[in-house]
Amino acid sequence: MVGTRSLGHAERSLEFGIYRDGDNNLDDVQAGVIAQARAVSARDPGIEFLVEDTTSRRGFAPRHVLRTESYAIADGELSPRIELAPPRDMSDRATLAHFVRHALDRAQHNGAAQTWIELVDHGAGDAGGLEADHGNGIMTEDDMAGAIADGVAAHARAHPEDAARRVDGVVANECLMGSLGNISGYCTRHLKRPV
């Protein structure tokens, strides 16, 4: 385990991206992943969490104001730089691809050995994937896999010296949303490992 006590440039063993779309009735319940990330990072300084959270719960803006909050969590603390933006369409392939690229950029910056992505949303059963109540609807499992591949490719183009970096794992935290089908498809196509 490698780590430091700073949210600045630090060596990390794991960059863990949390992509959370809380624009639905599970906003408060699923926000527990943020508290869990703080607790895990406090125990293990080798892990940094990169968070993109579309939410209307009380946080960095008044409750019931839908917005997207972006920040990092390391050593149990939130980064001093918290970006507040209008709500992003988390079911949009380009939005997820941008987040994946940002997570890989952070992983490179922090010297992380692995990068994992967690997709947190309401889900849509076996037929779907990321479900936006305020956006385009549902991002299918093929689009999720494609968005992750797009983010990996964007990172490689921007950082040819780090072109071998990949997403090492994906966690689907989305009402079970056909998780096995989603993750199996991604792993088979992009990680070249069946589940």
Secondary structure, DSSP 8 states (H G I E B T S, - for coil): ----S-SSS---SEEEEEEEE--STTHHHHTHHHHHHHHHHHH-TTEEEEEEEEE-SSSSS-TT--EEEEEEEETTEE-S--EEES---TTSHHHHHHHHHHHHHHHHHHT-SEEEEEEES---GGG--EE-SSSSSEE-HHHHHHHHHHHHHHHHHH-GGGTT----EEEEESTTTTHHHHHHHHIIIIIS---
